[in-house]
């Protein structure tokens, strides 16, 4: 992990390069993914080119393409008979996992459900203006497809953080996709969580082919109306490709954290929090601080802690390619840089955390104070950990129960109100050359205006 001084030419170049690498256009991928792309397609395609081939093939060939790419990418031979996980397999997973896991998962589900119910939007009061009555009705999406990652790491927490908000919103049908291992098994912890949530429509498909199958529908996978859930760059780009055929939740690509810290922060804690995101691989981890001493201490701590991690080699690669420790002149500069990078996760480890928080405008979720690690939000606190990445937190919000609601406006006019407004409506319609629009208003009054009361 390199240390750079903010506003120097080298720092500006490196930060710009980091932003480019983390953008969805560039596609942050591991070396293993690059090798796999060549194996599958016979050439070094970009993530977007790979995804467009997969999505196009699934749109055209349905199950045939889904099964082919699952064999090529996951090493398992899918058929019409085994593509869907049986209820018996889901039930068996609940017996296989540890009791401590089930207890923790139940508690996490309850925490997430309670927060999502608390933040759920409801129909606003009707607006009444004379004979005009205007209302908004919030309706849940009927059928949602949820993707749960499972290629480089199995993430049953993503199931909880996506499906619980959908259930709170009132979604009636949830179709879940998660990739199989080479023996066709879906992560038992993922299936156990399905059992806890009463989800029994589960397919052993992952990645771009899963997104396409959900979006377009195949003989084995009925079409959904929205695709949700996090994933790697291939999954995220696939969601972009199918948007319009279905709704999507947000763009949630490789994980990111930015730690905003001053001299009051413990170097070992900061290092641990950076490594917690770096082990996702690919991912990004930034330290932004006005303290050169802290930056140096954190980099030293990172090196110490790396050796004890089960995924230390992957984390080390992330720290080399996608991470920086940036030393600013002031905390104000540090805050400005944080807002510009708009990270998925932003931790505030400063002596005046609330004052810093008041100036934060762009982040997926903010974690305030020394006792609030990102891991608390990843697993347990309540807000979903499905968050905007790649700088999209400047204009996107994290997934919530409200993500699964659509707004339908309801308009009611009586005769007197339309008569009062008709001249303005007609004038505006004729200004646009839309005479039929104008006539649809006039015709309602023509008989009365001509003296024919019938």
NORPE-V990971 format. One record per backbone hydrogen bond with DSSP energy under -0.5 kcal/mol. CO is the residue of the C=O (numbers start at 1). NH is the residue of the N-H. E is the energy in kcal/mol with one decimal. If there is no record, write none. Layout:
co: {CO CO}
nh: {NH NH}
e: {E E}
This chain:
co: {2 4 5 8 9 10 11 12 13 14 15 16 17 18 19 20 23 27 30 31 32 33 34 35 36 37 38 43 46 47 48 49 50 51 52 53 54 55 56 57 58 61 62 62 63 64 65 66 67 68 69 70 70 70 71 76 79 83 86 87 88 89 90 91 92 93 98 99 100 101 102 103 104 105 106 107 108 109 110 111 112 113 114 115 116 117 126 127 127 129 131 132 133 134 135 137 137 139 142 142 143 143 144 145 146 146 147 149 155 155 156 156 157 158 159 159 160 162 163 164 165 166 166 167 173 174 175 176 177 181 185 187 188 189 190 191 192 193 194 194 195 198 200 201 202 203 203 206 206 207 207 208 209 210 211 212 213 214 220 221 225 226 227 228 232 233 234 235 236 237 238 239 242 242 246 247 250 251 251 252 255 256 257 258 258 259 259 260 261 262 266 267 268 269 270 271 272 273 274 274 275 277 277 278 282 284 285 286 287 288 289 290 291 292 293 294 295 296 297 298 299 300 301 302 303 305 306 309 311 312 313 314 315 316 317 318 322 323 324 324 325 325 326 326 327 330 331 332 333 334 335 336 337 338 338 342 342 343 344 345 346 347 347 348 349 350 352 353 354 356 357 361 365 366 367 367 369 373 373 374 374 375 376 376 383 385 386 389 391 392 392 399 400 401 402 404 406 406 407 408 410 412 414 415 416 417 418 421 422 423 424 425 426 427 428 429 429 430 433 434 435 436 437 438 438 439 441 442 442 443 445 446 447 448 451}
nh: {325 327 8 12 13 14 15 16 17 18 19 20 21 22 23 23 27 29 34 35 36 37 38 39 40 41 42 45 50 51 52 53 54 55 56 57 58 59 60 61 62 64 65 66 67 68 69 70 71 72 73 74 75 76 75 78 83 204 90 91 92 93 94 95 96 97 102 103 104 105 106 107 108 109 110 111 112 113 114 115 116 117 118 119 120 120 128 129 134 132 133 129 412 127 410 139 408 406 172 173 225 226 175 228 148 177 149 155 158 159 159 160 161 162 162 163 164 166 167 168 169 170 171 170 144 176 146 203 148 184 181 191 192 193 194 195 196 197 198 199 198 200 202 176 85 178 205 209 210 210 211 212 213 214 215 216 217 224 222 218 247 145 249 147 236 237 238 239 240 241 242 243 245 246 244 227 252 253 389 231 284 345 286 260 347 261 288 349 290 265 270 271 272 273 274 275 276 277 277 278 279 280 281 281 255 257 324 259 326 261 328 292 295 296 297 298 299 300 301 302 303 304 305 306 307 308 309 312 315 316 317 318 319 320 321 322 285 2 287 326 4 327 289 328 6 334 335 336 337 338 339 340 341 342 343 391 393 364 365 258 367 260 349 369 262 353 356 357 358 359 360 363 346 368 348 369 372 376 377 377 378 379 380 381 382 387 399 392 394 395 396 384 403 404 405 141 139 408 409 137 135 133 418 419 420 421 422 425 426 427 428 429 430 431 432 432 434 433 435 438 439 440 441 441 442 443 444 445 446 447 449 450 452 451 453}
e: {-2.7 -3.0 -1.4 -2.7 -2.2 -2.5 -2.9 -2.2 -2.2 -2.4 -2.5 -2.2 -2.6 -2.1 -0.8 -0.9 -2.3 -0.7 -1.8 -2.2 -2.5 -2.2 -1.6 -2.1 -2.5 -2.8 -2.0 -2.1 -2.6 -2.6 -2.5 -1.7 -2.3 -3.1 -2.2 -2.4 -2.4 -2.5 -1.9 -3.5 -2.1 -1.3 -0.7 -2.1 -3.2 -1.9 -2.6 -1.8 -1.9 -2.2 -2.8 -2.2 -0.8 -1.1 -0.8 -1.0 -1.5 -2.7 -1.8 -2.6 -2.5 -1.8 -1.4 -1.0 -1.5 -2.1 -2.0 -2.3 -2.4 -2.9 -2.6 -2.3 -2.5 -2.7 -2.1 -2.3 -2.8 -2.8 -2.4 -2.0 -2.6 -2.5 -1.8 -1.8 -0.7 -0.5 -0.7 -0.5 -2.9 -1.9 -0.5 -3.0 -2.3 -3.2 -2.9 -0.6 -2.8 -3.1 -0.6 -2.0 -2.6 -0.9 -2.6 -2.9 -0.5 -2.9 -0.5 -1.3 -1.4 -0.7 -0.6 -1.5 -2.6 -0.9 -0.6 -3.1 -1.6 -1.4 -2.6 -2.6 -1.9 -0.8 -2.3 -0.8 -2.6 -0.6 -2.8 -3.1 -2.7 -2.2 -1.9 -2.1 -2.6 -1.9 -1.7 -2.1 -2.0 -1.8 -0.7 -2.7 -0.7 -0.6 -0.9 -2.9 -2.9 -2.1 -1.9 -0.5 -0.7 -0.6 -1.9 -2.4 -2.1 -2.5 -2.2 -2.7 -2.1 -2.4 -0.6 -2.6 -2.4 -3.3 -1.4 -2.6 -2.4 -2.5 -1.8 -1.9 -1.8 -2.1 -1.9 -0.9 -1.9 -1.5 -2.2 -2.5 -0.8 -0.5 -1.4 -1.2 -1.8 -0.9 -2.6 -0.6 -2.5 -0.7 -2.7 -3.0 -0.6 -2.1 -2.3 -2.5 -2.0 -2.2 -2.2 -2.4 -1.8 -0.9 -0.6 -2.2 -1.9 -1.8 -0.5 -0.6 -0.6 -1.6 -1.2 -3.1 -3.4 -1.8 -2.2 -0.7 -2.1 -2.2 -2.2 -2.9 -2.2 -2.0 -2.2 -2.7 -1.7 -1.7 -2.7 -1.9 -0.7 -1.2 -1.8 -1.3 -2.4 -2.5 -1.6 -2.0 -2.5 -1.6 -2.1 -3.2 -0.7 -0.6 -2.3 -0.6 -2.7 -0.5 -2.5 -0.6 -3.2 -1.6 -2.6 -2.4 -2.4 -2.2 -2.5 -1.9 -2.5 -1.9 -0.5 -0.6 -0.7 -2.1 -1.9 -2.0 -3.1 -3.3 -0.6 -2.5 -1.6 -0.7 -1.9 -2.8 -1.9 -1.7 -1.7 -0.5 -2.2 -0.6 -2.8 -0.5 -1.6 -1.6 -0.7 -0.8 -2.2 -1.6 -2.1 -2.8 -0.6 -1.0 -2.7 -1.7 -1.4 -1.8 -1.9 -0.6 -1.4 -1.3 -1.5 -2.7 -2.7 -0.5 -0.5 -3.0 -2.5 -3.0 -2.1 -2.5 -1.9 -1.7 -1.6 -2.1 -2.9 -2.4 -2.3 -2.4 -2.7 -1.8 -1.0 -0.5 -2.4 -1.3 -1.1 -1.5 -2.6 -2.0 -0.8 -0.9 -2.3 -2.8 -1.0 -2.1 -0.7 -0.5 -2.8 -2.1 -2.0 -1.0 -0.9}
